[in-house]
Amino acid sequence: MNIQRWIARREPNWQRLDSLLRQIEKKGLKSLTAKEIRELASLYRSVAADLARARTQNLGNTIIQNLQTLTTRAYTQVYQGSRRQEWLGAVKFYRWGLPAIVRQTFPYIAFATALFLLGGIVAWWYAWQDPTFISLIVPPTIISKVRDDGELWMGSIVGVEPLASSGITINNLRVSFGAVAGGITAGAFTVYLMIFNGLLIGAVATLVGQNSLAYPFWAFVLPHGSLELPAIFLAGGAGLLIGKAILFPGKYRRLDAIKLHGSQAVQLVFGIVPMLIIAGVIEGFFSPNPSIPDPIKYLTGLGLFILLILYFGQKSANSEQ
């Protein structure tokens, strides 16, 4: 190999890469155009190959060291810059993207919420008409604790908060992902989960109300429920989106409709996960804590719910008008 000829042929690429890296190091990655960013990635791969060849041919320490420095600088900008972009993308999604997708899919979320409330109203009605109805839905241990002992069952969490919190979060994630995955049954399983969970909450609420424990019960539920229940409604909306695409693709081909609504459902799932993690921490550590007065728990739940509504309702400067 003619070393001088090879260096003369490859050196413009090295100089161009160095020029782009100097610009990034001085002004940041955003100072490059999309074309220059693609050029940067291409030059990095090319110079990395040149470094490997220089080492193989033992072209001298000076050239090898210069190419090593150049590839190291390029690696830092290409890969660390990519990770920065990913983090910025995640921040942008949770700042603006999630509220936007919630507004776009609100009819489906509202329908999932309505199914849940319908289940709760049905359970409340039948539980007051026929006390045996509660035993069809609520576990016997809870019924015995409330009716026979006149106590709520949440005290078992105290003392094992970390374990309880992780278990609660996992269970809530399982329910939510089940509601989303239920979309592949044309939404039938999603509808079932929404109604069943409404029935369960309605029956339990009636049980504690009949035994004069409604006030402490809702003091326990509201702090974490202000995030947990909306997350489940979002999951229900995601499942219904998929079900709608399967049953009623509209102007799209069925596969295209599934891709479109599936993408929206996935975005809702990204929003569900942090909500359920925070709710699980609150339910494990805050909600059952006997040292926190019930009025504080009510105010906390109300405050979190108001903040959530304000968050979902915000619009970015370039969002839909």
N, C-alpha and C positions, 0 to 999 in steps of 0.2 A: 504493500500500500504506500502510495506517495503521500507522506505525512503533510507536507506543506500544501499540496493541492487539496487534500481532504479538509485541512483546517480552513483554507481560503473559501472552500465551498460551503462549509458549515457555519463559519463565523457570523455571517449576516443574521442567521437564526438566533445565535447566542446574544448578539447585540440587540436584536428586536425584543427578545424575552427580557433582557436586562432593562430596556427602556420601559416596557409595560410594568415591570415590577417596581421600578422607581416611581412611576406615576401612582401605582396603588399605594406604595409605602408613604407617599407624600400626601395624596388626596383621598385615598380610600378606594375600595372596589367599585363603588357607585360611580366613580369618575370614568369608568370604561363603558363603552357601548356594548350592546349584546354581541356584535360581531367581534369586538376586541376580546371579550370574555371567551368566546369560542376559540379565537386565535391563541389566547393565553394557554388554554388547556391543551391545544394541539402542539404548541411549541414546548410545553413542559414534557409531554411524552417524547417528542423528538429529541430534546436535549438529554433526557434521561437515557435514551438509547445511545446517544453520543458518548455519554459518560461510561456506559457499560463497554462500549467499543474501545474507548481510550484506555480503560483499565486492562482489557484483554490484550491490546496491542502494546501496552506499556509505553504510552506516548510521552511520559515525563510527568513529574510531580506537579509542575506549575499548571499545566493544562488540566490535569485530573482534579487538582484542588479548586481551580476556578470553576470547572463544570460542577463539582460537588457543591460548592457554595451557591451556584446559580440554581441547581435543582432543589436544594434545600429551601431556598427562598421561595421558589415557585410552588413547592409542595405545601409550604405554610399557607400561602395565599389561596391555592386551589382548594385544599381540603379543609383547612380551618375556616376559610371564607365561606365554603359550602355549608359547614356546620353553623356558622353565624347566620347564614341565610335561612337555614332550617329553623333555628331558634326564633329569628325574626318573623318567619312565616307562622310559627305556632302562636307567638304573641299576637300577631295581627289577626289570626283566626279567632282566638278567644276574646280579643278586644272588639272586633267588628263582625267577623264572619259568622260566629255562632248566633248572635242576635239577629243577623240578617236571615239566616236559614230558618230560625224559629218563626220569624214573621212570614216567610214564604210558605212554610208548611203548617201554619197555624190552624187551618180548617181540620187537618188530620189530628193534630194534637188536641184540639177542642173536642173532636168526636171521641177520641180515646178518653178524655176527661169525662165526657158525658156518660160514656159506658160505665166508668168507675162510679160516678155519682148515682147512676141508675141502680147499680148493684147495691150501693149503700142504702138508698131509699127503700128498695125492696126488702132488704134484710131488716131495716128498722121497723117497717110496717108489719112484717110477719112475726118478728120477735116480740112485739108488743101484743099482737093478737094471739100468738101461741108460743108460750115460753119454751116448749120443747124444740122449737125451731132452732134455737141457739145451739143446742147440743149437736145438730147436724153439721155445723160449721166450725164452732170454736172447740179447741182441744179440751178434754175433760179436766185436766189439771188446772187450767186457767179458770174454768167454771167453778171448780171446787174452791180454789183460792179466793175468788171474789165472793161467792155466795156463802160459803161455810166460814171462812176466816175473816171476811170483810176487809181484805187487803188486796193491793195490786201485786203483780208478780215480778215487777222490774227490780226488786231488791236483790235478786240473785245476781245481777250484773255487778253490784258493788263489791269491790275486792278483787275482781278478775277483769278489770276494765280493758287492758290491752287485748286479751283473748276474746272478750266479748265484742270489742270494736272490730277486730279483723273478721270474726265470724259474721257479724251483722253486715259488713261491707260485702263480703263474698256472697252472702245470701241475696242481698239487694242487687248485686251485679248479675247473679244467676237469673233472678226474676226479670230484670230489665232486658238482658240478652235473650231470654226466652220470648219476651214480647216482641223483640225485633225479629228474631228468627221465625216467629210465628207467621211472619209475612209470607213465607214460602208455602204456607197452607192456604194461600189466597186470603190471608188475614183472619181465618177462622180461629186459630189458636190464640192470636193476639186479642181478639174479641173476648174469648173465653177468659183469658188471664185478667183483662181489665174488669170484667163483670165479677169474676170470682174474688179478686182482691177487694173490690167494692163491697161485696157481700160480707167478707171477713171483717173489714173495718166497721161496717154498719152493725153487724151482730155484736162485736166486741164493745162498740160504743153504747149500744142499747143495754148490754149486760152490766157495764159499769154504771150507767145511768140509773138502772133499776135498783142498784145497790148503793146509791149515794156516793159513788167514787168518780163521778164525771170530772170534777174540778182537778184533782191530782192526775187523773188519766190524761187529760188534754194538756196539762202542764208538762207531762212527760213527752207527749207526741209532738207538740208544736215546734220545739226548737229544731229537731232534726227533720220532722215531717215537712217543714217549710221548704226543704231542699229535696228530700227523698221522694215525696209524692210528685212534685213537678218533674223530677227525673224519670219516674215511672211513666208519667203521661207523655214525655218526650219519646220514651222507648215505644210506647203504644202507638204514637203518631208515626214513628219510623216503620213499625211493622205494618201499619195500615197503608203507608205509602207503597211498600212492596206489594201488598195485596192488591191495591188499586191498579198497579202496573200490570199485574197478572190478569186480573179480571176485566179491567177497562183501560186498555192502552191508549184509547182515543185516537188522535191523528198520527201517533207513532206506531211503528212496528212493535210487536210485543217485546222483542229483545231490546230494542232501543228504549222503550219505556222503562223496562227493568233497569237498564244501565243508568238512565236519568234519575229515576226515583231512588234507585239503590245508592247512587252517589249522595243524594240528599239525606238518606237514612244513615249512611256512614258518618256524615258530618254531625248529625244529631247524636250518634253514639259517642263521638269524640267529646261532645259536651256533657253527656250523661256521666261518664266515668269520674271526672273530678268532683261533680256534684255529689255522687254517691260516696266517694271517699270522705269528703268533708262531713256529710250526713252521718256516716258510720262513726267517725271520731266523736261527733257531738252526741250521738246516741249511746256510745260506749262510756264517755267520760262526763258529759255535762247533764244530759237529760235525767239520768237516774240518781244524780248526786243529791243526797238528802240535805246537805248543808246549803244548797242554793234555794232561796225562797221561790215558791211557785209563781208569784207575780213577775219575778225576774225572768223566769223561763217563758212565760207568756209574752213578755215584751221582746225577748230575744227572738222567739219564733216569728212574731209579727214583724220585727225589724228586718230579719233575714228575707222574709217573703216580699216585703216592700222593695228591698234592694234588688232582689231577683227580678221583679217586675220592671223596675227602672232600667236594669241592665239589659233585659230582652227588648225593651222599648227604645233603646238609644239607636241613633243612626249616625253613620260616618258622614263626612262632608260630601263624599261622592256617592253615597248610597241612593237607593231608589227614592224618588220624591213621592 
